[in-house]
Amino acid sequence: MDNPSTLLVAIMFVTILGIAIGNTLMTCADIAGGLRRPVPERLQISWILLMLFALLSLL
């Protein structure tokens, strides 16, 4: 691949990773708020934690 294609792929990767991290942090904030909204079930919480650990391992 030439440089413009490599740069485009890198920018797309960083954008998708940023959106995923932001979405995960927003979900964690909703869980921490807890009183305003019902807390998700254990399966959903464990899935969110798994995704958070996977995202943090990429950094």
C-alpha positions in Angstrom: 0.0 0.0 0.0 1.1 3.5 -0.7 1.2 6.2 2.0 -2.2 7.9 1.4 -4.0 4.5 1.7 -2.0 3.7 4.8 -2.8 7.1 6.3 -6.5 6.6 5.5 -6.6 3.2 7.2 -4.9 4.6 10.3 -7.3 7.5 10.5 -10.3 5.2 10.2 -8.8 2.9 12.9 -8.3 5.7 15.3 -11.8 7.1 14.7 -13.5 3.8 15.3 -11.4 3.2 18.4 -12.2 6.7 19.7 -15.9 6.1 19.2 -15.7 2.7 20.9 -13.9 4.2 23.9 -16.4 7.1 24.2 -19.4 4.8 24.0 -17.9 2.4 26.6 -17.2 5.3 29.0 -20.7 6.7 28.5 -22.2 3.3 29.4 -20.0 3.1 32.5 -21.1 6.5 33.5 -24.8 5.4 33.1 -24.1 2.4 35.3 -22.3 4.5 37.9 -25.2 7.0 37.9 -27.5 4.1 38.6 -30.3 5.9 40.4 -31.7 7.7 37.4 -31.9 4.6 35.2 -32.2 0.9 36.0 -28.9 -0.9 36.3 -28.3 -3.5 33.5 -28.3 -7.2 34.4 -25.0 -9.0 35.3 -24.6 -10.3 31.8 -24.7 -6.9 30.3 -22.3 -5.5 32.9 -19.8 -8.3 32.4 -20.0 -7.7 28.6 -19.3 -4.0 29.1 -16.3 -4.8 31.4 -14.9 -7.3 28.8 -15.2 -4.6 26.1 -13.5 -2.0 28.4 -10.6 -4.4 29.1 -10.2 -5.2 25.4 -10.2 -1.5 24.5 -7.7 -0.7 27.3 -5.4 -3.5 26.1 -5.1 -1.8 22.7 -3.7 1.3 24.2 
